[in-house]
């Protein structure tokens, strides 16, 4: 009996867990001109970044972790395709 109760509680908890969200990586970073200031890489456009650093000083640069385009798809890897090619 305890076993069934523990299983049902575990299943209820597992079903209520939120799914992980992927981080959004924006293309522009603001680098502030203050000592020990962090960078802010949360800008979708260059204009957003420039307006943010305009009053406090800083520069805008491309985010090094932003992928400009998705990677190209490779050739098919099925056995049937390889067998026909040979």
Backbone torsions as a table, in degrees:
resi	resn	phi	psi	omega
1	UNK	NA	-45.2	178.8
2	UNK	-60.7	-37.7	-179.3
3	UNK	-59.2	-44.9	-180.0
4	UNK	-67.0	-36.5	178.2
5	UNK	-66.6	-43.7	179.9
6	UNK	-65.2	-39.3	178.3
7	UNK	-64.1	-44.2	-178.7
8	UNK	-66.9	-37.4	177.1
9	UNK	-66.9	-42.6	178.9
10	UNK	-62.7	-41.6	179.3
11	UNK	-67.1	-37.6	178.7
12	UNK	-66.2	-40.5	178.8
13	UNK	-69.3	-39.4	180.0
14	UNK	-66.4	-34.3	179.7
15	UNK	-74.3	-21.9	-177.2
16	UNK	-93.9	-1.4	-179.5
17	UNK	-74.8	133.9	178.3
18	UNK	-72.2	148.3	177.7
19	UNK	-77.6	149.8	179.8
20	UNK	-71.9	141.6	178.5
21	UNK	-102.0	142.6	176.8
22	UNK	-77.6	140.9	178.2
23	UNK	-72.7	141.2	176.7
24	UNK	-91.2	125.7	-179.8
25	UNK	-107.9	115.6	-178.2
26	UNK	-89.7	156.6	-173.2
27	UNK	-79.8	-15.2	-174.9
28	UNK	-122.1	139.7	178.5
29	UNK	-119.4	139.8	173.7
30	UNK	-100.9	128.2	176.7
31	UNK	-113.0	110.9	-174.4
32	UNK	-80.9	147.8	-177.9
33	UNK	-95.9	52.7	176.8
34	UNK	-125.5	152.4	178.2
35	UNK	-63.5	134.2	178.5
36	UNK	58.4	30.0	-179.5
37	UNK	-85.0	138.2	178.1
38	UNK	-78.9	165.4	173.5
39	UNK	-92.5	150.6	178.5
40	UNK	-122.0	110.0	-178.3
41	UNK	-104.8	48.4	-177.2
42	UNK	-118.3	40.2	-176.6
43	UNK	-121.1	129.9	-179.4
44	UNK	-83.0	-27.7	-179.3
45	UNK	-129.2	158.1	177.4
46	UNK	-64.1	-36.1	-179.7
47	UNK	-64.2	-40.4	177.0
48	UNK	-59.1	-45.3	-178.8
49	UNK	-63.8	-47.1	-178.5
50	UNK	-62.3	-40.0	179.0
51	UNK	-66.0	-32.5	179.7
52	UNK	-70.4	-43.5	-176.8
53	UNK	-86.1	-5.9	-176.2
54	UNK	-61.1	-41.6	-176.0
55	UNK	-82.7	-26.9	-174.4
56	UNK	-111.9	-9.0	178.5
57	UNK	90.0	138.0	179.2
58	UNK	155.6	-176.7	180.0
59	UNK	-130.8	160.5	176.3
60	UNK	-115.8	133.0	179.5
61	UNK	-136.1	157.7	176.0
62	UNK	-64.1	141.7	177.7
63	UNK	-71.3	123.2	-179.0
64	UNK	-68.7	-16.1	-179.0
65	UNK	-97.4	0.9	-179.3
66	UNK	-85.5	127.2	178.4
67	UNK	-89.8	120.9	-177.7
68	UNK	-66.3	-37.1	178.4
69	UNK	-145.6	153.7	179.4
70	UNK	-66.1	152.0	179.5
71	UNK	-62.8	146.8	-179.4
72	UNK	-69.7	147.5	179.1
73	UNK	-75.3	140.4	179.1
74	UNK	-81.4	174.7	178.7
75	UNK	-69.3	158.2	178.6
76	UNK	-59.9	145.9	-177.3
77	UNK	-119.5	18.9	-178.8
78	UNK	-74.6	156.6	-179.6
79	UNK	-67.2	-34.8	-178.3
80	UNK	-63.2	-43.0	-179.7
81	UNK	-64.4	-43.2	179.5
82	UNK	-65.3	-37.3	-178.6
83	UNK	-67.7	-36.5	-179.6
84	UNK	-72.7	-32.2	-176.0
85	UNK	-72.6	-31.2	-176.7
86	UNK	-73.6	NA	NA
